[in-house]
Amino acid sequence: MRVNSEQQRNQMLTEPIGPLLFKKAAPTVLIQLITVIYNTADTYFVAKIDTAASAAVGVVFSLMAIIQATGGSIGMGATSLISPMLGQKRVDDASTVGTSAALMSVIAGALIGALGLVFLRPLVTLIGARDEVVPYAVDYARFILIAAPFMTSAFVLNNILRSEGQATYSMLAMITGGVLNLFIDPLLIFTCGMGIAGAALATMLSQMTSFIIMAIIFFRDRSIVRLRPKYIGKKPSVYLHIVRMGVPTLFRQGMASLSSALLNIQAAPFGAAAVAAISIANKLYMFVRHIVIGVGQGFQPIAGYCFGAKRYSRVKKVFWYATVSMTVIGLAIAAAVFFFREPIMRWFRDDPEVVRVGSLMLRFLCVTIPLMGFSTYVNQLYQSLGFAVGATILASCRQGIFFVPLVFLLPALFGITGIEAVQAGADLLTFLVSIPFLIFFFKKHLSAPDEAE
């Protein structure tokens, strides 16, 4: 039975902010953590093979980031349009956007997978694989590219469900895939003797499982947005709007792929241990970042509904509630990571050089973990309410505008220590830039009085 859209709208506009944000953010945080599990499980089990294999997972992560950026940008482009449409009771228009985005994701994922498989070995070399790492990276990347259409589509379906406030369904799908990955990873890697290829196959099967579950949810009318052939957009403007609103996510996640590749390239001269250490430290940092993003994805549909209904004070209230909550959580996480950084690194790979390099990088990152909530939510506020230009600029800062110069400058000045400090430096600068962006947004777009129904 399909969810009542009017009830969902009333909930977004009238329920107390705290309980509502928790209700919407809890499943999205879990979804984000399951995404981390896909990557972290592979890192953990593959690290038991050898250091070169562990480095290969880090190298291929930048390729996975491209796939995720594609699906995420299409999904977020659709989300930015769907939530305000539902706030305005335009369910058919929202279904057109959702169906068109789903079609785009399948085509885009298939193209990435096909091109990647054709140019597989040059591709892994381009993104940072060297010498003994190349064979491992090729084996791992092959299955990831085969899974590309399912990965991009799963991201889109997940975002559509989240945009209408139905993240619980996608949470169940992602948890199922994540748990499956944890079980079959060691089975395929060690029991079946597939090595690193087994880790990639496990990820592929898990992603396909999550996609199938979410597809069933849509085709059984468990969602507000309906995916049907009759809703496929006939006008180019539908697709252009999705692309335009998805550009900030493409920049943000595409830059994540670029930054990961550049970091691997800069670390490669210091050996496989350095690449492996930076890969592991980055995965741990991404664990925290995914919590931040999950909370933000909980507030985005609330903000979208309220902005569409012209309840501007409620938009500001949910922004600050999410920001303050995440800052407090970030402080607690940073303290825990700081004091247990060496045991955490050793748990992944008990190699003295890996532990030394990774532990110092985690020390730098602990400084900026409490700041991530504010800068991320300013960006998501711009994007979720349809202000693509500001969102794109902010999305480009963390792993583009600031990261790219730093990734060349700091290693040249400080060697491996400079590489370890790059991400923390970029995050600090992004936080500072986000402050004037928020002040301008509140004055320009959220200062008008609320409109009554």
C-alpha positions in Angstrom: 0.0 0.0 0.0 1.4 3.3 -1.1 2.3 5.9 1.6 0.0 8.9 2.1 1.8 11.9 0.7 -0.4 14.4 2.7 0.5 12.7 6.0 4.2 12.8 5.1 4.0 16.5 4.3 2.1 17.3 7.5 4.8 15.4 9.5 7.6 17.4 7.9 5.8 20.7 8.6 4.5 20.2 12.1 6.4 17.6 14.2 8.9 18.9 16.7 12.3 19.3 15.0 14.4 17.2 17.4 12.4 13.9 17.3 11.7 14.5 13.6 15.3 15.0 12.7 16.3 11.9 14.7 13.6 9.9 13.0 14.8 10.9 9.5 18.5 10.9 10.2 18.8 7.5 12.0 18.1 5.5 8.8 20.2 7.7 6.6 23.2 7.5 9.0 22.8 3.7 9.0 22.7 3.8 5.2 25.9 5.8 5.1 27.6 3.5 7.6 26.6 0.5 5.4 28.3 2.3 2.5 31.4 2.5 4.6 31.2 -1.2 5.5 31.3 -2.1 1.8 34.7 -0.3 1.6 36.1 -0.9 5.1 35.3 -4.6 5.1 37.3 -5.0 1.9 40.1 -3.0 3.4 40.2 -5.1 6.6 40.1 -8.5 4.9 42.4 -7.6 2.0 44.9 -6.2 4.4 45.4 -9.7 5.7 46.7 -10.8 2.3 49.7 -8.3 2.1 50.5 -4.6 2.1 50.4 -4.3 -1.8 46.9 -5.8 -1.8 45.8 -3.3 0.8 47.3 -0.4 -1.3 45.3 -1.7 -4.3 42.0 -1.3 -2.5 43.0 2.3 -1.7 43.9 2.9 -5.3 40.6 1.5 -6.7 38.7 3.5 -4.1 39.1 6.6 -6.3 37.4 4.6 -9.2 34.6 3.6 -6.9 34.3 7.3 -6.0 33.7 8.1 -9.7 30.9 5.6 -9.8 29.4 6.8 -6.6 29.7 10.4 -7.7 27.8 9.6 -10.9 24.9 7.9 -9.0 25.0 10.4 -6.2 24.9 13.4 -8.4 21.9 12.1 -10.4 20.2 11.0 -7.1 20.9 14.3 -5.4 19.8 16.3 -8.5 16.5 14.4 -8.3 16.2 14.8 -4.5 16.7 18.6 -4.7 13.7 18.8 -7.0 11.5 16.1 -5.5 11.3 17.3 -1.9 10.1 20.8 -2.7 7.6 19.3 -5.3 6.1 17.1 -2.6 6.0 20.1 -0.3 3.9 21.7 -3.0 1.7 18.5 -3.5 3.1 17.9 -7.0 3.3 14.1 -6.8 3.1 13.4 -10.5 5.9 15.9 -11.3 8.0 14.3 -8.6 7.4 10.8 -10.2 8.5 12.2 -13.6 11.8 13.4 -12.0 12.3 10.2 -10.1 11.7 7.9 -13.1 13.9 10.0 -15.4 16.7 10.0 -12.9 16.5 6.2 -12.5 16.8 5.8 -16.3 19.8 8.2 -16.4 21.6 6.2 -13.7 21.3 2.9 -15.5 22.7 4.4 -18.7 25.5 6.3 -17.0 26.6 3.3 -14.9 26.7 1.0 -18.0 28.9 3.5 -19.9 31.4 3.9 -17.0 31.6 0.1 -16.6 32.1 -0.6 -20.3 34.7 2.1 -20.8 36.5 1.1 -17.6 36.7 -2.6 -18.6 38.1 -1.7 -22.1 40.9 0.4 -20.6 41.3 -1.4 -17.3 45.1 -1.6 -16.9 45.9 1.9 -18.1 43.1 3.1 -15.9 44.5 1.7 -12.6 47.9 2.9 -13.5 46.5 6.4 -14.1 44.8 6.5 -10.7 48.0 5.6 -8.8 48.8 1.9 -9.0 52.5 1.1 -9.3 54.6 -2.0 -9.8 53.5 -4.8 -7.5 50.1 -3.0 -6.8 48.9 -3.1 -10.5 47.9 -6.8 -10.7 45.9 -6.6 -7.5 44.2 -3.3 -8.6 43.2 -4.9 -11.9 41.7 -7.9 -10.2 39.8 -5.7 -7.8 38.6 -3.1 -10.3 37.2 -5.6 -12.8 34.3 -6.7 -10.6 33.7 -3.1 -9.4 33.2 -2.0 -13.0 30.8 -4.8 -13.8 28.7 -3.7 -10.8 28.7 0.0 -11.9 25.1 0.1 -13.3 23.7 -1.5 -10.1 25.8 0.9 -7.9 24.7 4.1 -9.7 21.0 2.9 -9.8 21.1 2.0 -6.1 22.3 5.5 -5.2 19.5 7.0 -7.1 16.8 4.8 -5.7 18.2 5.4 -2.2 18.1 9.2 -2.7 14.5 9.2 -4.0 13.3 7.3 -1.0 15.2 9.7 1.3 13.8 12.7 -0.5 10.2 11.7 0.3 11.1 10.9 3.9 11.1 7.1 3.4 14.7 6.4 4.3 13.7 3.3 6.4 13.1 1.3 3.3 16.4 2.1 1.7 18.1 1.5 5.1 16.8 -2.1 5.1 18.0 -2.7 1.6 21.5 -1.3 2.3 21.8 -3.2 5.6 20.9 -6.4 3.8 23.6 -5.8 1.3 26.2 -4.8 3.9 25.6 -7.8 6.1 25.9 -10.0 3.0 29.2 -8.4 2.2 30.6 -9.1 5.6 29.8 -12.8 5.4 30.9 -13.5 1.9 34.0 -11.3 1.9 36.2 -13.8 4.0 34.4 -16.7 2.3 35.5 -15.7 -1.2 38.9 -14.3 -0.2 40.2 -17.1 1.9 37.9 -20.2 1.8 37.5 -20.1 -2.0 41.0 -18.8 -2.5 40.0 -15.9 -4.8 42.1 -13.3 -3.0 41.4 -9.7 -3.7 39.1 -10.6 -6.6 36.9 -12.3 -4.1 36.6 -9.1 -2.1 35.5 -7.2 -5.3 33.0 -10.0 -6.2 31.5 -9.8 -2.7 31.0 -6.1 -3.1 29.4 -6.6 -6.5 26.9 -9.2 -5.2 26.1 -7.0 -2.2 25.4 -3.9 -4.3 23.2 -5.9 -6.6 21.2 -7.3 -3.7 20.6 -3.8 -2.3 19.5 -2.5 -5.7 17.1 -5.4 -6.2 15.4 -4.9 -2.8 14.9 -1.1 -3.5 13.6 -1.8 -7.0 11.0 -4.1 -5.5 9.9 -1.4 -3.0 9.2 1.0 -5.9 7.4 -1.5 -8.2 5.2 -2.7 -5.3 4.0 1.0 -4.7 5.6 1.3 -1.3 6.8 4.8 -2.1 5.2 8.2 -2.8 7.2 8.7 -5.9 6.2 6.1 -8.6 8.7 4.7 -11.1 6.8 3.8 -14.3 7.5 4.1 -18.0 4.7 6.6 -18.4 6.6 9.0 -16.1 9.8 9.0 -18.2 10.5 12.6 -19.0 9.7 13.6 -22.6 11.3 17.0 -22.4 15.1 17.6 -22.3 14.5 20.2 -19.6 13.7 17.4 -17.1 17.1 15.9 -17.5 18.8 19.2 -17.6 17.2 20.2 -14.3 18.4 17.0 -12.7 21.9 17.5 -14.0 22.0 21.1 -12.9 20.9 20.3 -9.4 23.3 17.3 -9.3 26.4 19.2 -10.3 27.3 20.1 -6.7 27.3 16.4 -5.7 29.3 15.6 -8.9 31.8 18.2 -8.0 32.0 17.1 -4.4 32.2 13.3 -5.0 34.1 13.7 -8.3 36.7 15.8 -6.5 36.8 13.0 -3.9 37.9 10.7 -6.6 40.5 13.1 -7.9 41.8 13.9 -4.5 42.1 10.2 -3.6 44.0 9.5 -6.9 46.3 12.5 -6.3 47.0 11.5 -2.8 47.9 7.9 -3.9 50.2 9.3 -6.7 52.0 11.6 -4.2 52.4 8.8 -1.7 53.6 6.2 -4.2 57.3 7.3 -4.1 57.3 6.6 -0.4 56.3 2.9 -1.0 53.3 0.6 -0.7 53.3 1.0 3.1 52.7 4.7 2.8 49.9 4.2 0.2 48.3 1.5 2.4 48.5 3.7 5.5 46.9 6.7 3.9 44.2 4.5 2.4 43.3 3.0 5.8 43.4 6.4 7.5 41.2 7.8 4.8 38.7 5.0 5.2 38.5 5.7 9.0 38.0 9.4 8.2 35.3 8.5 5.7 33.5 6.5 8.4 33.1 9.8 10.4 32.3 11.8 7.3 29.5 9.4 6.3 27.9 9.9 9.8 28.0 13.6 9.1 26.5 13.2 5.6 23.8 10.8 7.0 22.6 13.4 9.6 22.6 16.0 6.8 20.6 13.8 4.6 18.1 13.5 7.4 17.7 17.3 7.6 17.6 17.9 3.8 14.1 16.5 3.0 12.7 18.4 6.1 14.3 21.6 4.8 13.1 20.9 1.3 9.5 20.4 2.4 9.5 23.4 4.6 11.1 25.7 2.0 8.6 24.6 -0.6 5.8 25.4 1.9 7.6 28.8 2.8 8.2 27.9 6.4 11.5 29.6 6.5 12.0 29.8 10.3 11.6 26.0 10.4 14.4 25.6 7.8 16.8 27.6 9.9 15.8 25.7 13.0 16.5 22.3 11.5 19.8 23.5 10.1 21.1 24.6 13.5 19.7 21.6 15.3 21.6 19.3 12.9 24.8 21.4 13.1 25.0 21.6 16.9 24.2 17.9 17.3 26.9 16.9 14.8 29.5 19.2 16.3 29.0 17.6 19.7 29.2 14.1 18.2 32.3 15.1 16.2 34.1 16.2 19.3 33.4 12.8 21.0 34.6 10.9 17.9 37.7 13.0 17.5 38.7 12.4 21.1 38.2 8.6 20.7 40.2 8.4 17.4 43.0 10.5 18.9 43.6 8.3 21.9 43.2 5.0 20.1 44.7 5.9 16.7 47.6 3.4 16.9 45.5 0.4 18.0 43.0 1.2 15.3 45.7 1.3 12.6 47.3 -1.9 13.9 43.9 -3.7 13.8 43.8 -3.2 10.0 47.5 -3.9 9.2 50.2 -4.7 11.8 53.0 -3.2 9.8 55.2 -0.7 11.8 55.5 1.8 8.9 51.8 1.6 8.1 50.9 2.3 11.7 53.4 5.2 12.0 52.2 7.0 8.8 48.5 6.3 9.4 48.5 7.4 13.1 50.0 10.8 12.3 47.5 11.4 9.6 44.7 10.6 12.0 46.1 13.1 14.5 45.8 15.8 11.9 42.3 14.7 10.9 41.1 14.8 14.5 41.5 18.6 14.5 38.9 19.0 11.7 36.4 16.3 12.6 34.3 18.6 14.8 34.1 21.2 12.0 32.8 18.9 9.3 29.1 19.2 10.3 28.9 22.9 9.8 30.7 23.1 6.4 28.8 20.1 5.1 25.4 21.3 6.1 25.9 24.8 4.6 26.7 23.0 1.4 23.7 20.7 1.7 21.4 23.6 2.6 22.3 25.3 -0.7 21.8 22.2 -2.7 18.6 20.8 -1.1 16.8 24.1 -1.6 17.8 24.4 -5.2 20.7 27.0 -5.2 23.1 25.1 -7.5 25.8 27.8 -8.0 26.6 28.3 -4.4 26.3 24.6 -3.7 28.8 23.8 -6.5 31.3 26.4 -5.2 31.1 25.0 -1.7 31.2 21.4 -2.9 34.4 22.1 -4.9 36.3 23.6 -1.9 37.0 20.6 0.3 38.6 18.3 -2.3 39.2 20.6 -5.2 39.8 24.3 -4.8 41.8 23.9 -1.5 42.8 20.2 -1.7 44.6 20.3 -5.1 47.0 23.1 -4.4 47.8 21.6 -0.9 48.4 18.1 -2.3 51.3 19.5 -4.3 52.5 22.2 -2.0 52.6 20.4 1.4 54.5 17.3 0.3 57.0 19.4 -1.5 57.7 21.3 1.7 57.3 18.6 4.3 57.5 15.2 2.6 55.3 12.4 3.9 54.1 14.6 6.8 52.8 17.1 4.2 50.7 14.3 2.6 49.3 13.4 6.0 48.2 17.0 6.6 46.6 17.7 3.2 43.0 16.7 4.0 42.9 18.3 7.4 44.2 21.6 5.8 41.6 21.5 3.1 38.8 20.8 5.6 39.8 23.7 7.8 39.8 26.2 4.9 36.4 24.9 3.7 35.0 25.5 7.2 36.2 29.1 7.2 34.7 29.8 3.7 31.4 28.3 4.7 30.7 31.0 7.4 30.1 33.9 5.0 28.1 31.6 2.7 25.7 30.8 5.5 25.3 34.5 6.6 24.5 35.5 3.0 22.0 32.6 2.6 20.1 33.4 5.8 19.8 37.1 4.9 18.9 36.5 1.2 16.6 33.5 1.2 15.4 32.8 4.8 14.6 36.3 6.2 11.0 36.6 4.9 8.2 35.8 7.4 6.6 32.3 7.2 3.5 31.9 5.1 0.4 30.3 6.7 -1.5 27.6 4.9 
